[in-house]
Amino acid sequence: MAYQFAHIIPYSRTGSKKDPEPKTTAGCLGEAFREQGFAAHVENPKQPVLLLGSSVEIDTSLKAYREGFRDSRGHKLRKDGKELLAEVPSWPPGTTKEEFEASLHIVLFNLMERYGSSLRCVLYHEDEPFLDETGKHHGEIHFHIHAFIVPEPDENFRNYHPGMMAKWQARKEGLNHWEQDKRYKWTMGDWQDEINRKVGIPLGWVKARPKELREKRLSRREQRIINAAKEKSIQIQDAAKKKAEAEAENIIKQALDTAKKEAEKIIHNANAEADKIINNAVHDATMIGENLEKQREKILTDTSKDQKEIITVLKTDLTKIKVPQPENVETAKNFYGRISSWLKAVVKKFTEKEKELNERELELNKQEMAVEAQLKTLAGDFGEEKKLKLAIRLLQDKLAKLLQPKVEKQTKEQDNKKNRQSSRKP
């Protein structure tokens, strides 16, 4: 027989001096969030599973409550003043994880309905075994949740604890301590009845302790009530499951539609960007080709101009050359010495001009190779290699024609040199 178990505990910064084990806020939160030194009762501590809120939200609300709270006399919150309320609903022994997760929504809805925005955090653990002296449920997880409530700064803590509120009202009415405690117990019993109506009955839990269930035999009427509660719980769970499945299916469908639209948009943008890149590349390639063509024409023009200038200089120098004549009184040895020096100077001058032409030719070849490499790269990028090869061949033909006068000039110079050498022989 499944039974309900729920309790609430108030906490303060220092706890009560009368309590042999002071219930402090730090100890409560340290145990809940499995901080080091606060989980000695758990063999293998694991981080809790958060269902709502966070530890940051708890700390922020506690700080605001401590700083903003004022009692009827305008005093701040005392160190032993209540500031945190922890409610712990527990599931019966033998509850599976699937059953626990399927019934969570009922408990969460009840908590949010009762505490509203003051419900700061809800979590549960998966590392606490069920403590059972008989060993019947040894090794099973004790499923329960921890709900943490922190009042607003302008509210009193007892507004969230029905037992404390009842005891305070009894004291205002002038009742003694015994009557105040009695009012406290009655009110908390009513609180358990309310939990049973809104949580226990829908989940098929009985508001009784295991000992009471063993000592008392249920009547047929009580059994029918329990069976009806179980059936109602099953119906509620089935309806919630179908609703969740329908909502999940709708969410998946919407997500797929959104993903499809986003994919189509991405593909369209990618195609547009690709077209833009291709168009830019074609335009850049065209501009590069035109620049290379202009550069090639400039090289050819400069080469032809340089050759003409060198040839003109050579012609001018040749016209200025005067062959030395023998003096009146001069030996043949001295005359041949002057002739030899003169010829060496002429040969040196022509050698320098030849070297200048060779350097210019080498530079032209380098520029031609650079233009050819750029044209080949451009042809490889855009599939116009044949056209560029043809352009290179035409460029080579033009260069050959421009260099032909230089070759002929070099041939003539070599012939003249041979003639001079033959004329110097006796």
C-alpha positions in Angstrom: 0.0 0.0 0.0 1.5 3.3 -1.0 1.4 6.1 1.5 2.3 9.8 1.4 5.1 11.5 3.4 5.7 15.2 3.3 7.2 17.6 5.8 8.4 21.2 6.0 11.4 22.5 8.0 12.3 26.2 8.6 16.0 27.2 8.7 18.0 30.2 9.9 21.6 31.4 9.6 22.6 30.1 13.1 19.7 27.8 14.0 18.1 27.7 17.4 20.2 27.5 20.6 17.7 25.1 22.1 18.0 22.6 19.3 20.7 20.0 19.9 21.3 19.9 16.1 20.8 23.4 14.9 19.1 23.6 11.5 21.1 26.1 9.6 20.6 27.5 6.1 24.2 26.6 5.1 23.8 23.0 6.3 20.5 22.5 4.5 21.7 24.0 1.2 25.1 22.2 1.5 23.4 18.8 1.8 20.9 19.6 -1.0 23.6 20.7 -3.5 26.1 18.0 -2.4 28.8 20.3 -1.2 31.9 18.8 0.3 31.5 18.0 4.0 27.7 18.0 3.9 26.9 14.6 2.3 28.5 12.2 4.7 25.3 10.1 4.8 25.6 9.3 1.0 28.1 6.7 -0.1 28.6 8.0 -3.6 27.4 11.6 -3.8 26.1 12.9 -7.2 25.1 16.4 -8.3 21.3 17.0 -7.9 18.9 17.2 -10.8 17.4 20.7 -11.0 13.7 20.9 -11.9 13.2 24.6 -11.2 15.5 27.6 -10.3 19.1 27.4 -9.1 21.4 27.9 -6.1 22.2 31.4 -7.4 18.5 32.3 -7.2 18.3 31.0 -3.6 21.4 33.1 -2.6 20.1 36.2 -4.3 16.6 36.0 -2.7 18.2 35.2 0.8 20.4 38.3 0.5 17.4 40.5 -0.5 15.3 39.1 2.4 18.0 39.6 5.0 18.6 43.2 3.9 15.0 44.2 3.3 13.2 42.5 6.2 11.9 44.6 9.0 9.7 43.4 11.9 6.8 45.4 13.5 9.3 47.4 15.5 11.5 48.1 12.5 14.3 45.7 13.5 16.3 43.7 11.0 16.2 40.0 10.7 18.0 38.2 13.6 20.7 35.6 12.9 18.4 32.9 14.3 15.4 34.4 12.5 13.7 32.0 10.0 14.6 32.8 6.4 14.5 29.5 4.4 11.6 27.0 4.2 12.4 23.5 2.9 9.5 21.2 1.9 10.3 17.6 1.1 7.6 15.4 -0.5 8.7 11.7 -0.6 7.6 8.8 -2.9 6.7 5.4 -1.4 9.2 2.6 -1.3 9.5 0.5 -4.5 8.8 3.5 -6.7 10.6 3.2 -10.1 12.3 6.0 -11.8 9.7 5.9 -14.6 6.8 6.2 -12.1 8.6 9.0 -10.2 9.2 11.1 -13.4 5.6 10.5 -14.6 4.2 11.9 -11.4 6.5 14.8 -10.9 4.2 17.3 -12.6 1.4 16.9 -10.1 3.7 17.7 -7.1 5.4 20.6 -8.9 2.0 22.1 -9.9 0.9 21.9 -6.2 4.1 23.6 -5.0 3.8 26.4 -7.5 0.2 26.9 -6.7 0.9 27.3 -2.9 4.1 29.3 -3.0 4.1 31.2 -6.3 7.1 33.3 -7.0 8.6 32.6 -3.6 9.4 29.0 -4.8 13.1 29.6 -5.6 14.4 26.1 -6.4 13.2 22.5 -6.8 15.6 19.5 -7.2 15.9 15.8 -6.5 18.7 13.3 -5.9 19.5 10.0 -7.5 22.1 8.9 -5.0 20.1 8.3 -1.7 19.1 4.7 -1.0 15.8 4.0 0.9 16.5 3.4 4.6 14.5 0.4 5.5 15.3 -1.6 8.7 13.7 -4.8 7.3 15.9 -4.8 4.2 12.9 -5.2 2.0 13.8 -2.2 -0.2 17.6 -2.4 0.2 19.5 -0.7 -2.6 16.4 1.0 -4.0 16.6 4.8 -4.6 14.5 6.9 -2.1 12.9 9.2 -4.6 12.0 12.6 -3.0 12.3 16.3 -4.0 13.6 19.3 -2.1 11.6 22.5 -2.6 13.2 25.8 -1.2 11.0 28.8 -0.4 12.3 32.3 0.5 9.7 34.9 1.3 9.7 38.4 -0.3 11.5 41.1 1.9 8.1 42.7 2.8 6.5 39.4 4.0 6.7 37.6 7.2 8.1 34.0 7.3 5.1 32.6 9.2 2.9 33.4 6.2 4.5 30.4 4.4 4.4 28.0 7.4 0.8 27.1 8.4 1.9 25.7 11.8 3.9 28.7 12.8 1.0 31.0 11.7 -1.5 29.0 13.8 0.8 29.1 16.9 1.3 32.8 16.5 -2.5 33.4 16.3 -3.0 31.3 19.3 -0.5 33.3 21.3 -2.3 36.5 20.2 -5.5 35.0 21.5 -3.9 34.5 24.9 -3.7 30.7 24.9 -1.1 28.9 26.9 1.8 27.0 25.5 0.0 23.7 25.6 -2.9 25.1 23.6 -0.5 26.8 21.2 1.3 23.5 20.5 -2.1 21.8 20.1 -3.2 24.4 17.5 0.1 23.9 15.7 -0.4 20.1 15.4 -4.0 20.4 14.3 -3.0 22.9 11.6 -0.2 20.7 10.3 -2.7 17.8 10.2 -5.0 19.9 8.1 -1.9 20.7 5.9 -1.3 17.0 5.4 -5.0 16.5 4.5 -4.7 19.3 1.9 -1.6 17.6 0.5 -3.4 14.3 0.3 -6.4 15.8 -1.5 -4.3 17.5 -4.2 -1.3 15.2 -4.5 -1.8 11.9 -2.6 -5.2 10.9 -3.9 -4.3 11.6 -7.6 -1.2 9.5 -7.2 -2.9 6.7 -5.2 -1.2 7.5 -1.9 -2.9 7.0 1.5 -2.5 9.5 4.3 -1.3 7.0 6.9 1.9 5.6 8.3 3.0 2.1 7.6 2.5 1.1 11.2 -1.1 2.3 11.1 -1.7 0.4 7.9 -0.5 -2.8 9.5 -2.5 -2.4 12.7 -5.8 -1.3 11.1 -7.7 -3.4 8.5 -9.3 -1.2 5.9 -13.1 -1.4 5.4 -14.7 -2.0 2.1 -15.6 1.6 1.8 -12.0 2.7 2.5 -10.7 0.1 0.0 -13.1 1.4 -2.7 -11.9 5.0 -2.0 -8.3 3.9 -2.4 -9.1 1.9 -5.6 -11.0 4.8 -7.0 -8.0 7.1 -6.2 -5.7 4.7 -8.0 -7.9 4.6 -11.1 -8.2 8.3 -11.1 -4.4 8.6 -10.8 -3.9 6.2 -13.7 -6.4 8.2 -15.8 -4.7 11.5 -14.9 -1.3 10.0 -15.8 -2.6 8.6 -19.1 -4.2 11.9 -20.1 -1.0 13.8 -19.1 1.1 11.3 -21.1 -1.1 11.6 -24.2 -1.1 15.4 -23.9 2.7 15.4 -23.5 3.2 13.1 -26.5 0.9 15.3 -28.7 2.7 18.4 -27.6 6.1 16.8 -28.3 4.9 15.7 -31.7 3.7 19.2 -32.5 7.0 20.7 -31.3 9.0 18.2 -33.4 6.9 19.0 -36.5 7.3 22.8 -36.0 11.1 22.3 -35.4 11.4 20.3 -38.6 9.5 22.9 -40.6 11.6 25.6 -39.2 14.8 23.7 -39.9 13.6 23.0 -43.5 12.9 26.7 -44.0 16.2 27.7 -42.5 18.0 25.1 -44.7 16.4 26.5 -47.8 17.3 30.0 -46.8 20.9 29.0 -46.2 21.1 27.2 -49.5 19.6 30.2 -51.3 22.1 32.6 -49.6 24.9 30.2 -50.4 24.0 30.0 -54.1 23.7 33.8 -54.3 27.1 34.2 -52.5 28.7 31.6 -54.8 27.3 33.4 -57.9 28.7 36.7 -56.5 32.1 35.1 -55.9 32.2 33.6 -59.4 31.2 36.9 -61.0 33.8 38.7 -59.0 36.4 36.1 -59.9 35.6 36.4 -63.6 35.8 40.2 -63.5 39.1 40.0 -61.6 40.4 37.5 -64.1 39.4 39.7 -67.0 41.1 42.7 -65.4 44.2 40.7 -64.7 44.3 39.5 -68.3 44.0 43.0 -69.6 46.7 44.2 -67.2 49.0 41.4 -68.3 48.4 42.2 -71.9 49.2 45.9 -71.3 52.3 44.8 -69.4 53.4 42.6 -72.2 52.9 45.3 -74.8 54.9 47.7 -72.6 57.7 45.2 -72.3 57.9 44.8 -76.0 57.7 48.5 -76.6 60.5 49.3 -74.0 62.6 46.5 -75.5 62.3 47.8 -79.0 63.0 51.3 -77.8 66.1 50.3 -75.9 67.4 48.3 -78.8 67.0 51.3 -81.1 68.7 53.6 -78.7 71.7 51.3 -78.3 72.0 50.8 -82.0 71.9 54.6 -82.5 74.6 55.1 -79.9 76.7 52.5 -81.5 76.4 54.1 -84.9 77.2 57.5 -83.5 80.2 56.1 -81.7 81.4 54.4 -84.9 81.2 57.6 -86.8 83.2 59.4 -84.1 86.0 56.8 -84.1 89.2 58.1 -85.8 91.9 55.7 -86.6 95.3 56.9 -85.3 97.8 58.1 -88.0 101.6 57.7 -87.8 103.5 60.8 -86.7 106.4 62.3 -88.6 109.0 61.0 -86.3 107.8 57.7 -84.8 109.1 54.3 -84.7 107.0 51.4 -86.0 107.0 49.9 -82.6 105.4 53.0 -81.0 102.9 53.3 -83.7 101.8 49.7 -83.4 101.6 50.2 -79.6 99.2 53.1 -80.0 97.2 51.2 -82.6 96.9 48.3 -80.2 95.8 50.5 -77.3 93.2 52.1 -79.5 91.8 48.8 -80.7 91.6 47.6 -77.1 89.6 50.6 -76.1 87.2 50.1 -79.1 86.8 46.4 -78.3 86.2 47.3 -74.6 83.5 49.8 -75.6 81.7 47.3 -77.8 82.1 44.6 -75.2 80.3 46.9 -72.7 77.5 47.6 -75.1 77.2 43.9 -75.8 77.0 43.2 -72.1 74.3 45.9 -71.7 72.3 44.2 -74.5 72.7 40.8 -72.8 71.5 42.1 -69.5 68.5 43.7 -71.1 67.8 40.5 -72.9 68.0 38.6 -69.6 65.7 41.0 -67.9 63.3 40.7 -70.8 63.4 36.9 -70.5 62.6 37.1 -66.8 59.6 39.4 -67.5 58.4 37.1 -70.2 58.6 34.1 -67.9 56.7 36.0 -65.2 54.0 37.0 -67.7 53.8 33.5 -69.0 53.5 32.1 -65.4 50.7 34.5 -64.6 48.9 33.7 -67.8 49.2 29.9 -67.1 47.8 30.4 -63.6 44.9 32.4 -65.0 44.3 29.8 -67.6 44.3 27.0 -65.1 41.8 28.8 -62.9 39.2 29.5 -65.6 39.7 26.7 -68.1 41.2 28.9 -70.9 44.7 27.3 -71.0 44.6 26.8 -74.8 43.8 30.4 -75.5 46.5 31.6 -73.1 49.1 29.2 -74.7 48.3 30.6 -78.1 48.7 34.1 -76.7 52.1 33.1 -75.2 53.2 31.7 -78.6 52.2 34.9 -80.3 54.0 36.9 -77.6 57.1 34.7 -78.2 56.9 35.3 -82.0 56.7 39.1 -81.4 59.6 39.0 -79.1 61.7 37.0 -81.6 60.9 39.6 -84.3 61.9 42.4 -82.0 65.2 40.6 -81.1 66.1 39.8 -84.6 67.9 43.1 -85.3 69.9 42.6 -82.2 71.0 39.1 -83.3 71.9 40.4 -86.8 73.9 43.3 -85.1 75.8 40.8 -82.9 76.6 38.7 -86.0 77.9 41.8 -87.8 80.0 42.7 -84.8 81.5 39.3 -84.6 82.4 39.5 -88.4 84.0 42.9 -87.9 86.0 41.6 -85.0 87.3 38.7 -87.1 88.2 41.1 -89.9 90.1 43.4 -87.5 92.0 40.5 -86.0 92.9 39.3 -89.5 94.0 42.9 -90.5 96.4 43.2 -87.6 98.3 40.1 -88.7 101.6 41.1 -90.6 
